[in-house]
């Protein structure tokens, strides 16, 4: 079960780094969480502001049947979206890994792994959620928190408990239905297949949305991209 064992820290550099460095002592479904991260990170090494009041955590998976890292990213993001919706928050998943409310970032997800060849020995999904923490002035235009959206605080442990229960339930539901999980994930995204977007000063059509990349049709030229700025 996800969350049967939760390893709690007051302060840590990065829950993902800790989980990856000590992966051999963890069981499938273990969780590492911290009240504060000194060196929280997002995609491409971007820094993630992680003060007290937020939920900073990593879930460790030891894949047996499902080897695709994309499954775990989608599981974490759909579970988080479902949790927030149950708490009255309307949102979109900003492809590939952020939760947006009114175009502001509420949460982010970072999936990493350690491999033997092409097979993951361990998958670590880092989740950072602004819950009760104050958003610094220099980030107020691009970030928000649960407290700011709803006007009320929620105990971190109560949010964590609900999130892990939903993640457990959805893992059981979709472990043999990866296509169905992908459809749910796509339905919550802020982009759609067939949509036009600007890339490298060109109007391109989104042909396929994958977990870690987009396939674009740019005037007959197919381009695979791993990040878009919008």
N, C-alpha and C positions, 0 to 999 in steps of 0.2 A: 504493500500500500504506500502511496505517495504521502510522505509526512509522518510515517510511523516513528521515525527518528528525526528530530530537529536539533541541529547543533547551533547554539546561539552565542553571539559575540556582542560585546559592547561596541568595540571599534575594530575594524579590520581594514586592510588595504583594499581587497577586492574579494567578494565571496566566490566569484568564478575562479580567480587565480588560486584561492585556497582549495577549492574543490578539485581542480585539475592537478594541483601539486600533491594532494593526498588521496587521489581517487581510489587507490587500492584498499583503503580502510573503510570505504563507504559501501553501503548496500544500495541496490536499485530502489529509487524512491526517497532516499535520504535528502534532507534539506539543510542547507547552510544559510543562516540569516544573521544580519547585523543591524544594530541600531544606527550605525554610522559607518560609511566607507571613506577612507582617506584617498583612495585612488580608484574610484568607480569608473567604469569604462563602457563605451558604446561601440558601435561598428567603426571599423577603420581606426581604432585607437583613440576615438574621440573621448574626451573626459565627460563623466556623468556626475553632476553635483549630487552628493548623497549625504545630507545632514540628518540629524535626529528628527524624528517625526515622520519620516518616510519608511517604506518597506523595501529593504535591499536584501535579495535572496537569490540562491541558486538551487536548482533541483538536479540531482544526479540520477542519470539513467544508465543501467548496464544492459545494453540492447541484446536480446536473444533472437527474437523473430524480426522486429522492425529495425532495419539498419539505416534507414534514410533519415538524416538529420532534419530534413524539412518537416517530417511528421511531428517532431518534438517542438519545433518552432510554432507550427500551426496549432498544436495542442495547447501550448502555453498561451498563445495570443487569443485563441477562441475561448479558452477557459477564463482568461482575464476579462475579455469583453463580456462574457456571460455573467461573471461576478458583478461587474460594474453596472450592467443593465438591471440586474436584480436589486441593486442598491439605488436605482433611479437615475443613472447617468446615461445619457445618449452619446454615442461615440462612433468613430470610424477607426479602422486599423489603417494607419498610413504605411503603405508598402515600403519596406518589407517587415518592419519590426516595431513600430511605435503606435501607441494609442493616442488618438487626437480627440479633443473636445473643443469645438468652436475654433478649429485650426491651431490649437495650442497643445503642446505635448504634455500628456498626463503620465505616461509610462513608456518604458522601452524594454525590448527583449533582445538578448544576445546569446546565440547558441554556438558552443564550441565543442570540440571533441579531441580525443587522442585515438590514433588509428594504428592498426596493424595492417600495413598495405592500404587497401581501400576500405577495410572493415573497421568500424569504430569499436574500440574497447570500452569507451565511456563517452557519454554525451552529457554535457553540462549546460543547462539552460539558465541564464542569468536574467532576473526580472527586477527592474527598478520602478517603483511606483511612488509618486508624490501623493502622500495621503494627508497628513496633518502638518507637514513641514512648510515653512515660509519660503516663498519663491523670491530669490534675490532680485533687486531692482533691475539689474542688467539682463535678467532672463524673463521678466514679466510679459514681454511681448510675444514670447515663443513658448512659454511653459505655464502650466497651471497645476492645481492640486485638487484632490477630492474635497478637502475642506473649503477651498475657494469656490468650487462648483456648487456644492450642496449647502454651504453655510453652516456645516456642522462637522465635528470631529467624529472619528470612529476608532475604537481601540485597535491597535495594530494586530494583536492576536486574534481578535474577532474577524478582521478582514482576512488574515492568513488562513484561519480555520475554514472559512467559507470557500476561499479560493482553492485550497487543496482538496476539499470535498468535491468541488465541481470538476477539478482536473482529474481526480480519480474516476469519477463517473464517466467523463468524456473519453478517457483512455480506454475504459472497458467497452464503451459504445462504439468507438471507431478503430479499435485495434485490428479488426478484420475488414474495415471499410475505409481505407485511406482516401479513396475517391470522394466519398461522402464528406469527410472532414475537409478536404480541399474545396468542395463546393460551398460549404458553410463559411470557410475562411474567405473565399473570394467574394461571397455575398456581403461581407462586412468591410471590404477594402474601400479605400477612397479613389481607386481607379478601376476601370473595367476593360476587358478585352474588346477591341474594336474602337476604343476611345482614341482621339487624337491628342498628342502632346508635343511640346517643342523639345527637341534634343539636338544639341550642337547646331543651333540656329536653323534647324530644319523641322518641318511639320511631319511627324511620324505617327503611324497607327500602331497601337499595341496589338500584336498578334497573339502572344501567349504570355501569361503571368506565371512564373515559376517562383519557388520560395526564395531563391537567392538571385534571380535575374529576370529580365524582361526580354522578350524577342520582339523587336520593332521592325516595321516595314517603313523605310524612309525612301519614298519614291522608287520602289522596286528593289532597293538594297536592304537585305536583312541584316540587322545589327543586334548583337546580344550585349546588354548593358547590365551592370551590377549595382548601379546607384544612379538616382536622378535627383536633381535639385528643383524643388517646387514649393 
